Amino acid sequence: ALLNTCAIRESAQEKVWQRLQALARLKTEGRLRAIGLLGCMAQSLRRSLARRAPHVDLAAGPDSYRRLPRMLRSVLATSEPSHDFSLSRTETYSGIAPHRASPFNAWIAIMRGCDNMCSFCLVPFTRGRERSRDPDDVIEEARIAVERGIPQVTLLGQNVNSYHHDGTDFAALVDRMAGLPGLRRLRFTSPHPKDFPPRLLEVMARHGNVCKHIHLPLQAGSDGVLARMNRTYTGDDFLRLVNTIRETLPGVGLTTDVICGFCGESDDDFRRTVEILERVRFDSAFIFKYSQRPHTLAERRLKDDVPDTLKTERVVALNELQRMISQERNINEIGNVYDVLVEEPSRKDPSQWLGRTEHNKGVVFSAPAARPGDFVKVRVDDAGTNTLIGTVAETPTRIPAGQALVVSDLP
């Protein structure tokens, strides 16, 4: 059994520990030959893994995946542990075509690692330094996905703004990607506010298939907290960027991340975060309670001094504020008609579909003839906090697998 892991959030790591305990019991009972721990959690725990999880036979960091076949053969042949935690300055995994289970979206990593060194973040220590893939490789991977009938591509990077390969920056990459025949939708996540390129907004405005949605992590509103986080922008910098985005892309969907209770966060610091959420009025926000991660700069240099109860109170307060803002923004969508990409059956009512607008708003609607990957025109009739409720206004548009459309021919 192989577990591919993330160590960014403590809750995710706790789930992995629980799963490892269950697998250890199966191994003791003879129902499992070996256990492998892969990815960021393995990299983070490399010095203590043998002591904390002696039942793990194979452990590999995120830059060791090419060596997995050899490591697996060794473990199964010898029953001896095999570990590899080397970090590379060049590995981007270009040329490895992933198996894609999704019928509607292809996630494509355009870079690996990160050089930003945010004080709360493990990524530079578990994924190494920043390096970007060759744009030709990225476009080829996307072309194969589109030819197989996948209508949407999402570009991934810890900070996509930092993408750069032999003179091609992120705006240029998006510009090239948007011209890929048959690509109905192009998304990306996540950009960093500190170096958001104005040219990227111009590219987004020019191409109809580049989704008008930006996930822009705020993390905190207080300049003091942002400085301790090493985010390298101020609250006013963030507000100016939001104004520029909305001036260039009217109606853009904006979402964010916020951390509550970071080291030294005072009541005044928290009020500044509340103020920015009230002024920006994000469509939605992921709001987290700060948990100090091992090996980060914050663990080494700062004191985690905000009481856990106060962190919880602030998370609850921000979530309540954001629920009201999201509800108001969603109500304003009533009467609008959108092209919705069908994703999956609604969890509450499997007879209905859940899809998304280009602004990344979830829409629930009934369309018996639809299936994941279809595009359906939906009129918004009602709105909840997290989703819109709609009625089909047009029959689904379907792209047969393996048949690419020319962008100019798209409806």
ZAMARGU-4260 file (C-alpha; in steps of 0.2 Angstrom, whole numbers, plus 5000, padded with zeros to 4 digits):
<rodrens>
0) 5000/5000/5000 | 5007/5017/4995 | 5001/5033/5003 | 5004/5049/4994 | 5004/5063/5007
5) 5004/5082/5010 | 5011/5090/5026 | 5005/5108/5023 | 4991/5107/5036 | 4991/5097/5052
10) 4974/5090/5049 | 4979/5081/5033 | 4994/5074/5042 | 4984/5067/5056 | 4973/5058/5043
15) 4988/5050/5036 | 4994/5044/5054 | 4977/5036/5056 | 4978/5027/5040 | 4996/5021/5043
20) 4989/5013/5060 | 4976/5004/5050 | 4988/4998/5037 | 5000/4992/5051 | 4987/4981/5058
25) 4984/4973/5041 | 5003/4971/5039 | 5004/4962/5056 | 4990/4951/5051 | 4999/4946/5035
30) 4986/4954/5024 | 4998/4967/5017 | 5016/4964/5011 | 5023/4982/5013 | 5019/5000/5017
35) 5025/5015/5007 | 5024/5033/5013 | 5027/5046/4998 | 5027/5065/4996 | 5029/5080/5008
40) 5025/5071/5024 | 5038/5058/5021 | 5051/5072/5017 | 5046/5082/5032 | 5048/5067/5044
45) 5063/5060/5036 | 5074/5061/5052 | 5061/5053/5063 | 5051/5042/5052 | 5060/5026/5057
50) 5056/5029/5075 | 5038/5035/5073 | 5033/5023/5060 | 5044/5008/5060 | 5031/4998/5050
55) 5034/5009/5035 | 5045/4999/5022 | 5047/5012/5009 | 5048/5031/5010 | 5051/5044/4996
60) 5050/5062/4995 | 5042/5072/4981 | 5057/5072/4970 | 5060/5053/4971 | 5045/5047/4961
65) 5056/5042/4946 | 5065/5030/4957 | 5049/5022/4964 | 5049/5006/4953 | 5067/5002/4958
70) 5063/5005/4976 | 5047/4994/4976 | 5056/4980/4968 | 5070/4981/4981 | 5058/4981/4996
75) 5047/4966/4989 | 5063/4956/4985 | 5073/4959/5001 | 5060/4965/5014 | 5073/4978/5018
80) 5067/4996/5020 | 5071/5008/5006 | 5071/5027/5009 | 5075/5041/4997 | 5073/5060/5002
85) 5085/5068/4990 | 5078/5085/4983 | 5082/5090/4965 | 5085/5107/4958 | 5080/5101/4941
90) 5067/5088/4942 | 5050/5094/4935 | 5043/5077/4930 | 5041/5082/4912 | 5038/5067/4900
95) 5028/5058/4913 | 5010/5057/4907 | 4998/5055/4922 | 4983/5044/4922 | 4968/5055/4922
100) 4952/5049/4930 | 4943/5066/4928 | 4932/5067/4913 | 4931/5086/4914 | 4948/5093/4921
105) 4966/5090/4918 | 4978/5096/4932 | 4995/5101/4925 | 5009/5106/4936 | 5020/5119/4927
110) 5033/5120/4941 | 5039/5113/4957 | 5046/5119/4973 | 5045/5137/4980 | 5057/5151/4984
115) 5045/5163/4993 | 5050/5157/5011 | 5033/5162/5019 | 5037/5159/5037 | 5022/5148/5040
120) 5025/5136/5025 | 5034/5120/5024 | 5034/5119/5005 | 5052/5126/5002 | 5058/5112/5014
125) 5048/5098/5007 | 5048/5101/4989 | 5064/5111/4986 | 5069/5126/4976 | 5058/5133/4962
130) 5060/5126/4945 | 5049/5128/4930 | 5044/5115/4916 | 5047/5118/4898 | 5032/5127/4890
135) 5032/5115/4875 | 5030/5100/4888 | 5016/5109/4897 | 5007/5112/4881 | 5009/5095/4874
140) 5002/5087/4890 | 4987/5099/4888 | 4985/5094/4870 | 4985/5076/4874 | 4971/5079/4888
145) 4961/5089/4876 | 4962/5076/4862 | 4955/5063/4874 | 4940/5074/4877 | 4944/5084/4893
150) 4938/5102/4890 | 4947/5110/4905 | 4965/5112/4910 | 4970/5119/4927 | 4988/5125/4928
155) 4996/5122/4945 | 5011/5129/4955 | 5015/5135/4972 | 5016/5153/4965 | 5012/5152/4946
160) 5018/5170/4945 | 5035/5165/4947 | 5035/5153/4932 | 5049/5157/4920 | 5058/5146/4907
165) 5070/5152/4894 | 5061/5169/4892 | 5043/5162/4894 | 5035/5170/4909 | 5018/5164/4916
170) 5008/5177/4906 | 5016/5171/4890 | 5012/5153/4895 | 4994/5157/4898 | 4993/5166/4881
175) 5000/5151/4872 | 4989/5139/4881 | 4973/5149/4877 | 4976/5146/4859 | 4977/5127/4860
180) 4963/5120/4849 | 4949/5112/4858 | 4953/5119/4875 | 4936/5126/4882 | 4942/5132/4898
185) 4959/5136/4906 | 4961/5139/4925 | 4977/5142/4936 | 4981/5142/4954 | 4988/5150/4964
190) 4996/5167/4961 | 5005/5177/4974 | 4999/5195/4977 | 5017/5201/4979 | 5022/5199/4960
195) 5005/5198/4951 | 5009/5203/4933 | 4998/5216/4925 | 5001/5207/4908 | 4992/5192/4915
200) 4976/5202/4917 | 4977/5208/4899 | 4979/5190/4893 | 4964/5184/4903 | 4954/5199/4897
205) 4958/5195/4879 | 4955/5176/4879 | 4937/5170/4881 | 4942/5152/4887 | 4953/5159/4901
210) 4942/5158/4916 | 4938/5175/4925 | 4942/5168/4942 | 4958/5172/4953 | 4962/5163/4969
215) 4972/5177/4978 | 4978/5172/4995 | 4977/5186/5008 | 4982/5176/5023 | 4981/5191/5035
220) 4976/5210/5034 | 4988/5217/5046 | 5004/5224/5040 | 5013/5217/5055 | 5007/5200/5053
225) 5010/5200/5035 | 5028/5205/5039 | 5030/5191/5051 | 5023/5179/5038 | 5036/5186/5026
230) 5023/5189/5013 | 5032/5205/5007 | 5016/5215/5003 | 5005/5226/5014 | 4986/5226/5016
235) 4985/5242/5006 | 4996/5233/4992 | 4983/5219/4992 | 4968/5231/4990 | 4977/5241/4976
240) 4979/5224/4967 | 4961/5219/4969 | 4956/5236/4962 | 4967/5233/4947 | 4960/5216/4944
245) 4942/5222/4945 | 4945/5236/4934 | 4953/5225/4921 | 4941/5210/4923 | 4924/5216/4928
250) 4914/5203/4936 | 4929/5192/4940 | 4927/5179/4953 | 4939/5182/4968 | 4943/5169/4982
255) 4956/5169/4995 | 4965/5160/5010 | 4965/5167/5027 | 4975/5161/5042 | 4969/5166/5060
260) 4979/5167/5075 | 4997/5168/5067 | 5011/5172/5079 | 5008/5188/5088 | 4991/5192/5080
265) 4983/5205/5092 | 4964/5210/5092 | 4969/5225/5081 | 4978/5214/5069 | 4963/5203/5068
270) 4951/5218/5065 | 4962/5223/5050 | 4959/5206/5042 | 4940/5208/5045 | 4941/5226/5037
275) 4949/5219/5021 | 4937/5205/5020 | 4923/5217/5021 | 4930/5229/5008 | 4935/5216/4996
280) 4920/5205/4997 | 4927/5189/4991 | 4916/5176/4983 | 4922/5163/4995 | 4937/5161/5007
285) 4946/5146/5015 | 4949/5151/5033 | 4961/5141/5044 | 4967/5141/5061 | 4986/5143/5062
290) 4995/5127/5067 | 5014/5128/5068 | 5022/5116/5056 | 5039/5108/5060 | 5055/5115/5051
295) 5047/5131/5046 | 5054/5148/5049 | 5040/5152/5061 | 5044/5137/5072 | 5062/5142/5073
300) 5060/5161/5075 | 5042/5165/5082 | 5032/5161/5097 | 5015/5153/5094 | 5007/5163/5107
305) 4989/5165/5102 | 4978/5154/5113 | 4969/5140/5104 | 4952/5146/5110 | 4955/5163/5103
310) 4961/5156/5086 | 4944/5146/5086 | 4934/5161/5090 | 4942/5171/5076 | 4940/5157/5063
315) 4921/5156/5068 | 4919/5175/5067 | 4927/5176/5050 | 4918/5161/5043 | 4901/5169/5049
320) 4906/5186/5040 | 4911/5177/5024 | 4895/5167/5024 | 4885/5183/5024 | 4896/5190/5010
325) 4895/5175/5000 | 4876/5174/5001 | 4875/5192/4996 | 4886/5190/4981 | 4877/5174/4976
330) 4860/5182/4977 | 4866/5195/4965 | 4868/5181/4952 | 4850/5177/4951 | 4843/5180/4934
335) 4860/5178/4926 | 4864/5164/4913 | 4880/5155/4913 | 4889/5142/4903 | 4891/5128/4916
340) 4904/5114/4915 | 4896/5098/4922 | 4907/5090/4935 | 4898/5077/4946 | 4881/5072/4954
345) 4875/5084/4968 | 4879/5076/4985 | 4863/5081/4992 | 4852/5076/4977 | 4861/5063/4965
350) 4847/5066/4952 | 4854/5083/4950 | 4871/5089/4943 | 4884/5100/4951 | 4894/5111/4939
355) 4904/5127/4939 | 4904/5144/4930 | 4920/5151/4924 | 4920/5162/4940 | 4921/5145/4949
360) 4904/5146/4957 | 4896/5130/4960 | 4878/5128/4952 | 4866/5114/4955 | 4853/5110/4942
365) 4843/5096/4934 | 4848/5090/4916 | 4845/5071/4914 | 4854/5070/4897 | 4870/5078/4903
370) 4886/5070/4909 | 4902/5076/4917 | 4912/5086/4904 | 4897/5093/4896 | 4893/5112/4895
375) 4876/5117/4899 | 4868/5135/4899 | 4860/5137/4916 | 4849/5152/4922 | 4852/5156/4940
380) 4835/5155/4950 | 4840/5154/4968 | 4856/5156/4978 | 4863/5148/4994 | 4879/5152/5003
385) 4890/5140/4994 | 4880/5136/4978 | 4868/5143/4965 | 4852/5134/4960 | 4848/5135/4942
390) 4837/5129/4927 | 4844/5123/4911 | 4842/5135/4897 | 4850/5125/4883 | 4854/5107/4879
395) 4872/5101/4883 | 4886/5104/4872 | 4897/5089/4871 | 4915/5086/4864 | 4917/5068/4858
400) 4933/5060/4865 | 4947/5062/4854 | 4939/5076/4843 | 4947/5093/4846 | 4938/5109/4841
405) 4946/5124/4834 | 4944/5138/4846 | 4936/5150/4834 | 4922/5137/4831 | 4918/5136/4849
410) 4900/5141/4853
</rodrens>
